[in-house]
Amino acid sequence: MKIRSKYQNALLEIICMLYLFLFVYAAVSKLSVFDEFKIQIGQSAMLTPVADIVAWVIPFIEILIALLLLIPRLRLIGLYAAFNLMVMFTVYIFVILNFSDDIPCSCGGVIEKLGWTEHLFFNLAFVVLAAIGIYILNGQKKSLYPKTGFLVSQKRLYKPLLIHAFGGICFISLLFAFTHKGTERDMSFKRNFLYDAPHKTHELDLEYNGYYIAGADKENIYLANPRSPLQLTVVDSALQGKKTIKLSMDQDSLLMRSPRVRVMPPYFFVIDGTVPYVLRGHTKDWKAYSMLKNPLYFSYVEPIDSVTLAIQAMSRKTHEFALGTIHLGDTSTMTLSHKLLQKQVDGIFDVDGTLQYNQQKEQIIYTYRYRNQYIVANDNLELERLGKTIDTISLAQIQVGSIASKNAKKMAAPALMVNKYSTTYGNYLFVNSKLLGRKEPLVLWKKSSVIDIYNIKNNSYWFSFYVEDINDSKLRSFSIINNTFVGLIGNYVVTYHLKDIFNEVQPVTVKLQDQKNQTQILKTL
């Protein structure tokens, strides 16, 4: 019996020391970068309304629990408090992983580096440790103080643990229910859906959901994988089969930080603007050679031709994002235009968007993510047209916070996203909108993604169609290839037939209105 008690005491001390280290380390990590921690808290839609309070309360509670665990008489209370807090942390992670679009991390230190699945199991392990500690300490105190009302029989200990766990689950669930931001409906516009809408023609299970569309030709669709940047999966246009192509390069090793592959037959590119490098090769042998002679840094990139790239990059002059081009010659040169992207808030997050190059019209197309605008420019970075999408969100609704310790900026709250993805082909711009229009059924909206089509030649809205979800997964990437819509949904690649539909609809002109005269009615469902 003494030996068993000895092992139990040792285990109890280990559990308390682990919790002590965890909470002190986490609290100190949060407070040491408090400005960043507060911004991370605000990035969760669940916590945005109470971010300022929660940012102070969490490290305070962690330090308080650590102090309770240091005092023998209060250690049982400390373990119950630790159990409750870890239950709430675990439920919080589960909720944002399964029911929220915003997945921030606000743990601090090395714990923040854990993946979300690992983080979930990490928290569950500490929940179990707290329960074991409560069991051991409750038994010890029960033998010493049998008449204390706070203590219970070991056989009935599961009841208070279940009550505490249920309380933590209910608290986070209620917090999510009352602060969760629903779908935004803009009553100012109504979409035009065709009676004979584009329909799905094929689908193929890729057995992996990490692909993105790297390019295409008449026969093939090229899919790249960030985890295997020197490998392409090639799918035929009818989605009847797939094969793998291995890329090679003229260097033994190269830092693969954020590589992107672009296939523009007869050439292909392996590009990373954060290192930076640009490799170009021919599709005959799939071997890439270094083309970037100078260290030119950029973020988004789309090839224009074999020696020219359209880019988005941070301007050294303004410290804001700008659109530009890179010419891959004997001495690589970058040209930026400070007139195309229009700053509204900070010139960084407010101008975020998707960059595309229209090969048929030889135009650079940039669609803003947080406002109802798109830019059409020529290869010389001259503005040809400023178009508008059908909603009325003309001003980016974002909050930006500054992190003084890192001299950096971050989004301080979930932003109202207007245009999530876009692509272009011929005279048309295809936009995946995130706003629900007037009289659109919410049930259908939740089971599909909407694509709005614009004629960029005369700035007119044509029509919209739905792309159905597959296994509760939504559209995450798409492209237009020879009048065929190609999309990636979860593990699947799908195609929709678009041929001849543009001759059956009449355009709806999108008027450029004065911002002061615009009326915007947003309803949260």
Secondary structure in CASP SS format (residue, H / E / C, confidence):
PFRMAT SS
TARGET T0000
AUTHOR 0000-0000-0000
METHOD secondary structure of the structure
MODEL  1
M C 1.00
K H 1.00
I H 1.00
R H 1.00
S H 1.00
K H 1.00
Y H 1.00
Q H 1.00
N H 1.00
A H 1.00
L H 1.00
L H 1.00
E H 1.00
I H 1.00
I H 1.00
C H 1.00
M H 1.00
L H 1.00
Y H 1.00
L H 1.00
F H 1.00
L H 1.00
F H 1.00
V H 1.00
Y H 1.00
A H 1.00
A H 1.00
V H 1.00
S H 1.00
K H 1.00
L H 1.00
S H 1.00
V C 1.00
F H 1.00
D H 1.00
E H 1.00
F H 1.00
K H 1.00
I H 1.00
Q H 1.00
I H 1.00
G H 1.00
Q C 1.00
S C 1.00
A C 1.00
M C 1.00
L C 1.00
T H 1.00
P H 1.00
V H 1.00
A H 1.00
D H 1.00
I H 1.00
V H 1.00
A H 1.00
W H 1.00
V H 1.00
I H 1.00
P H 1.00
F H 1.00
I H 1.00
E H 1.00
I H 1.00
L H 1.00
I H 1.00
A H 1.00
L H 1.00
L H 1.00
L H 1.00
L H 1.00
I C 1.00
P H 1.00
R H 1.00
L H 1.00
R H 1.00
L H 1.00
I H 1.00
G H 1.00
L H 1.00
Y H 1.00
A H 1.00
A H 1.00
F H 1.00
N H 1.00
L H 1.00
M H 1.00
V H 1.00
M H 1.00
F H 1.00
T H 1.00
V H 1.00
Y H 1.00
I H 1.00
F H 1.00
V H 1.00
I H 1.00
L H 1.00
N H 1.00
F H 1.00
S C 1.00
D C 1.00
D C 1.00
I C 1.00
P C 1.00
C C 1.00
S C 1.00
C C 1.00
G C 1.00
G H 1.00
V H 1.00
I H 1.00
E H 1.00
K H 1.00
L C 1.00
G C 1.00
W H 1.00
T H 1.00
E H 1.00
H H 1.00
L H 1.00
F H 1.00
F H 1.00
N H 1.00
L H 1.00
A H 1.00
F H 1.00
V H 1.00
V H 1.00
L H 1.00
A H 1.00
A H 1.00
I H 1.00
G H 1.00
I H 1.00
Y H 1.00
I H 1.00
L H 1.00
N H 1.00
G H 1.00
Q H 1.00
K H 1.00
K H 1.00
S H 1.00
L H 1.00
Y C 1.00
P C 1.00
K C 1.00
T C 1.00
G C 1.00
F C 1.00
L C 1.00
V C 1.00
S C 1.00
Q H 1.00
K H 1.00
R H 1.00
L C 1.00
Y H 1.00
K H 1.00
P H 1.00
L H 1.00
L H 1.00
I H 1.00
H H 1.00
A H 1.00
F H 1.00
G H 1.00
G H 1.00
I H 1.00
C H 1.00
F H 1.00
I H 1.00
S H 1.00
L H 1.00
L H 1.00
F H 1.00
A H 1.00
F H 1.00
T H 1.00
H C 1.00
K C 1.00
G C 1.00
T C 1.00
E E 1.00
R E 1.00
D E 1.00
M C 1.00
S C 1.00
F C 1.00
K C 1.00
R C 1.00
N C 1.00
F E 1.00
L C 1.00
Y C 1.00
D C 1.00
A C 1.00
P C 1.00
H C 1.00
K E 1.00
T E 1.00
H E 1.00
E E 1.00
L E 1.00
D E 1.00
L C 1.00
E C 1.00
Y C 1.00
N C 1.00
G C 1.00
Y C 1.00
Y E 1.00
I E 1.00
A E 1.00
G E 1.00
A E 1.00
D C 1.00
K C 1.00
E C 1.00
N E 1.00
I E 1.00
Y E 1.00
L E 1.00
A E 1.00
N C 1.00
P C 1.00
R C 1.00
S C 1.00
P C 1.00
L C 1.00
Q E 1.00
L E 1.00
T E 1.00
V E 1.00
V E 1.00
D E 1.00
S C 1.00
A C 1.00
L C 1.00
Q C 1.00
G C 1.00
K E 1.00
K E 1.00
T E 1.00
I E 1.00
K E 1.00
L C 1.00
S E 1.00
M E 1.00
D C 1.00
Q C 1.00
D C 1.00
S C 1.00
L C 1.00
L C 1.00
M C 1.00
R C 1.00
S C 1.00
P C 1.00
R E 1.00
V E 1.00
R E 1.00
V E 1.00
M E 1.00
P C 1.00
P C 1.00
Y E 1.00
F E 1.00
F E 1.00
V E 1.00
I E 1.00
D E 1.00
G C 1.00
T C 1.00
V C 1.00
P C 1.00
Y E 1.00
V E 1.00
L E 1.00
R E 1.00
G E 1.00
H E 1.00
T C 1.00
K C 1.00
D C 1.00
W C 1.00
K E 1.00
A E 1.00
Y E 1.00
S E 1.00
M C 1.00
L C 1.00
K C 1.00
N C 1.00
P C 1.00
L C 1.00
Y C 1.00
F C 1.00
S C 1.00
Y C 1.00
V E 1.00
E E 1.00
P E 1.00
I C 1.00
D C 1.00
S C 1.00
V C 1.00
T E 1.00
L E 1.00
A E 1.00
I E 1.00
Q E 1.00
A E 1.00
M E 1.00
S C 1.00
R C 1.00
K C 1.00
T C 1.00
H C 1.00
E C 1.00
F E 1.00
A E 1.00
L E 1.00
G E 1.00
T E 1.00
I E 1.00
H E 1.00
L C 1.00
G C 1.00
D C 1.00
T C 1.00
S C 1.00
T E 1.00
M E 1.00
T E 1.00
L E 1.00
S E 1.00
H C 1.00
K C 1.00
L C 1.00
L C 1.00
Q C 1.00
K C 1.00
Q C 1.00
V C 1.00
D C 1.00
G C 1.00
I C 1.00
F C 1.00
D C 1.00
V C 1.00
D C 1.00
G E 1.00
T E 1.00
L E 1.00
Q E 1.00
Y E 1.00
N E 1.00
Q C 1.00
Q C 1.00
K C 1.00
E C 1.00
Q E 1.00
I E 1.00
I E 1.00
Y E 1.00
T E 1.00
Y E 1.00
R C 1.00
Y C 1.00
R C 1.00
N C 1.00
Q E 1.00
Y E 1.00
I E 1.00
V E 1.00
A E 1.00
N C 1.00
D C 1.00
N C 1.00
L C 1.00
E C 1.00
L E 1.00
E E 1.00
R E 1.00
L E 1.00
G E 1.00
K E 1.00
T C 1.00
I C 1.00
D C 1.00
T C 1.00
I C 1.00
S C 1.00
L C 1.00
A C 1.00
Q C 1.00
I C 1.00
Q C 1.00
V E 1.00
G E 1.00
S E 1.00
I E 1.00
A C 1.00
S C 1.00
K C 1.00
N C 1.00
A E 1.00
K E 1.00
K E 1.00
M E 1.00
A C 1.00
A C 1.00
P C 1.00
A C 1.00
L C 1.00
M C 1.00
V C 1.00
N E 1.00
K E 1.00
Y E 1.00
S E 1.00
T E 1.00
T E 1.00
Y E 1.00
G C 1.00
N C 1.00
Y E 1.00
L E 1.00
F E 1.00
V E 1.00
N E 1.00
S E 1.00
K C 1.00
L C 1.00
L E 1.00
G C 1.00
R C 1.00
K C 1.00
E C 1.00
P C 1.00
L H 1.00
V H 1.00
L H 1.00
W H 1.00
K H 1.00
K C 1.00
S E 1.00
S E 1.00
V E 1.00
I E 1.00
D E 1.00
I E 1.00
Y E 1.00
N E 1.00
I C 1.00
K C 1.00
N C 1.00
N C 1.00
S E 1.00
Y E 1.00
W E 1.00
F E 1.00
S E 1.00
F E 1.00
Y E 1.00
V E 1.00
E E 1.00
D C 1.00
I E 1.00
N C 1.00
D C 1.00
S E 1.00
K C 1.00
L E 1.00
R E 1.00
S E 1.00
F E 1.00
S E 1.00
I E 1.00
I E 1.00
N C 1.00
N C 1.00
T E 1.00
F E 1.00
V E 1.00
G E 1.00
L E 1.00
I E 1.00
G C 1.00
N C 1.00
Y E 1.00
V E 1.00
V E 1.00
T E 1.00
Y E 1.00
H E 1.00
L C 1.00
K C 1.00
D C 1.00
I H 1.00
F H 1.00
N H 1.00
E C 1.00
V C 1.00
Q C 1.00
P C 1.00
V E 1.00
T E 1.00
V C 1.00
K C 1.00
L C 1.00
Q C 1.00
D C 1.00
Q H 1.00
K H 1.00
N H 1.00
Q C 1.00
T C 1.00
Q C 1.00
I C 1.00
L E 1.00
K E 1.00
T E 1.00
L C 1.00
END
